Amino acid sequence: MIAVPIPENEPRRLSALRRYDGPESIPHEAFGSILQLVTDILGLPMVSINFVDEVQHFAKASLGVDLVNLPRDESLCAWAILSPEVMVVPDLQADARFHDHPMVRPGNAAGEAEDGLRSYAGAPLTTPDGERIGTLCVAGGEVHDLNARERSILASLAQLVMDELELRLRERELEEAVSYSRVLARVSGLAEQDLSASQMAQHLAELLSQVTELDWVGLTELRSGQLHLMNEWSAGRLPPLLGARLRLEVSPESGVIARSLKRQAAVFVDHYADYPDARPHLAEAGLGGVVCLYVTDVGGTPQLLLAIRQRPDPWTEAEQALFRAAGRSLRVALERQQRLQDMQQAAYTDALTGLRNRRSFDEDIAQLGDRNSAYAVAMIDLDGMKAINDTLGHAEGDLLLQTFARQLTRGLHESDHAYRFGGDEFALLFSDLPPDEATLDRIFRERIERTVKQTRAGGFPDVGASFGWASVPGQALSGVQALELADQRMYLQKAGRGRRSVADAQGSPES
């Protein structure tokens, strides 16, 4: 047999076929009267309604012949859908395409004419947008041609089959619309709930999956040019290779994500393999339909919701409306979360210097105490602050505090923190401690001396600083005791040195 050509519009044709839910959703009885009319008018004994998918032709309804599913390469109907006209083959044995077909050769047509099929005619089932998804076909065991009138009748009856399919599609769409409306109301209602962004994304994915086929949903944010996954939901059907490549190859520099970021809008891709900027490895791994939903920009960090499915179906208007509603609810959650973080940040941050404040210090040492962690506290007091305020004004004094704070934190280990307690008092909290106290004293001393030197170079030549430190559990039993001891040592150093800067100080703080 000659191989059946594949139509150029095959992806669209298959998507159209899937819209009608294939054969399983339509009862055989729906087409009984049409099949009888075909037999009565055309006088051929065998009539069937067949659909053609990627790999086979499958029969939905038939009269005079058993329902038969055939590989696509053996399907006469796969040839019939190649043209909008009725395909008539009066003598299959005389046609080079079919003369060696297993149902045409004598003795290989079980359940049909004794000598096998000899004639065939198929009218394509054509959707309103022009996609041919199957056929209404007739066949017989004898050579038989159809005249122009009979071909027109077969085409008209095929249109009746499509009308039935369309009617059932509209009924199903109406039922789905009710379901979509219910889900849409629940999606919109999520915005009123006090949920974190991750919790919101999880709820949205679960709701959306009730009415649309989804394989994976992820909430991501763009930081330093890289996408970071904040939350993900999976239906459990995603091939491991596709999941791995999604994490490795999804990039904000081109493709769907770049387009969504540029437009700050949702981008819907029905068939990823046909997308101009598609990454071949993702398409080969099974990526079908894609949604990239720009949600919001929180503090300069864009947030996006990604959704994928393996089946390359068009995203319907209802599905797109649901995703946009999901984006609105998610934006509310993200902005609410950011406002909460901003308020928490304000409560734990010194407004002038940007350092952590006393409240933050108390919570940090409490957490270290709960973990039984070792740590050390240094108290620092600026020398010369009052003179600057009195002679140059408080604005210059504020600038001094900001400069000192900035230099104090330069190169600070991520596990260590600097604080401003108020006025000209600062603190350091180190939890990554060296093995001995002498080294710890040197580290504190060098950091403060360097801070004073850099602050002087920043326009405050007369500034200095006094400090004292204490460790837990080495020198104190608690954070409160360590803070009191460090404070005492700081004031002892200040009293012993007068107004000298720490850069000129000799020896270690008194024990």
Buried (B, 14 or more C-beta within 10 A) or exposed (E): EEEBEEBEEEBBBBBBBBBBEBBEEBEBEBBEEBBEBBBEBBEBBBBBBBBBBEEBBBBBBBBBBEBBEBEBEBBBBBBBBBEEEBBBBBBBBEBEBBEEBEBBBEEEBEEBBEBBBBBBBBBBBBBEEEBBBBBBBBBBBEEBEBEEEBBEBBBEBBBBBBEBBEEBBEEBEEEBEEEBEEBBEBBBEBBEEEBBBBBBBBBBBEBBBEBBBBBBBBBBBBEEEEBEEBBBBBBEEBEEEBBEBBEEBBBBEEBBBBBBBEEEEBBBBBBBBEBEEBBEEBBEBBBBBBBBBBBBBBEEBBBBBBBBBBEBBBBBEBBBEBBEBBBBBBBBBBBBBBEEEEEEEEEBBBEEBBBBBBEBBBEBBEEBBEEEBBBBBBBBBBBBBEEBBEEEEEEEBBBBBBBBBBBBBEEEEEEBBBBBBEEBBBBBBBBEBEEEBEEBBEBBBEBBBBBBBBBBEBEBEEBBBBBBBBBBEBBBEEBEBBBBBBBBBBBBBBEEBEEBBBBEBEEBBEE
